[in-house]
């Protein structure tokens, strides 16, 4: 009897809890469980991140100090807002006090600080300038990247490093990234250290794709430094290696080197997890001192991958781009390079440092970019800026 007196109040309280607990709470928990089984990861890729001598001259603050961060102030929010941001580091950080631009790049360490500040997660380091300061410059660049906790791929500091397939995991979506270059501008690979640079060779590419696939990532991203400079359409060499990549399971193919934009297109994958992949043949210059038409404009290419764990599916859920333009001139801060979303030229209010002539030219760049990016496929979406 005493036991019943003790139990009955507990049962009553439990029944009261069930009656007054809102069903919405239980429903919300169920909804969240379903949502948690579907994740979407956003990526962006930009083209060539260059540093000609006039760029570090403009960025010089004192005799031995530089600040490149203001260059990115109009695009920083777009880069850091994605889950994983990538770009092609087309220079080396060779150290010393004698910095140089073309033809043998050697940039201040502050150049890398600005890329970290802007939100870049991974830099492709395999390109025709990666050996500009020989093996020592290549290795020092890797050291600086490691210090800044920026991932790199395409150049390596050991055979073990080269053989280590880069696999990343964000919110349960796993992806591999491979990178190659067609050239080192005639500079031979370091004696006894061929592992330092991933050269674009079919046998190596196929082998690496196979090894990457064996690790069962959700997608495989491949970057190529390839193509003809200043040509706005891919050549036969690019198309050949694009096919090799697709045939061996690549999901996303990204490229640069021509210093101008080339089209972006969709393709039907083979032996890959995505049904549809994308190829961006060349993303042009993101920042440089090249001032001719097409070379002073680039893009932020955005794409999203969705993974549905419940349905065991992975798919490309978004592809869009933000056209960009590199301003070079005087502002209230002095001489500057500034990367601008070129759509800014269509807005009513312009930054005060832009003249009417600038607006006309930037608008031309904006239209050029839209035309060339979507030349092969009009479904590539222009992402409006804020």
ABEGO torsion letter per residue (X at the ends): XAAAAAAAAAAAAAAAAAAABBAAAAAAAAAAAAAAABBBBBBBBBBBBBBBAAAAAAABABAABBBAAAAAAAAAAAAAABABBBBBBBBBBAEEABBBBOABBBBBAAAAAAAAAAGBABBBABBAAAAAAEAAAAAAAAAAAAAAGBBBBGBBABAAAAABBBBBBBGGBBBBBBBBBABAGGBBBBBGBAAABBBBBAAAAAAAAAAAAAAGBABBBBBBBBEBBGBABBBAAAAAAAAAAAAAGBABBBBBGAGBBBBBBBBBBBGBABABBBBBABAEBABBABABBGAABBBBBBBBBBBBAAAGBBBBABBBBBBBBBBBEBBAAEBBBBBBBAAAAABABBBAABBAAAAAAAAAAAAAAAAAAAAABAABBBBBBX
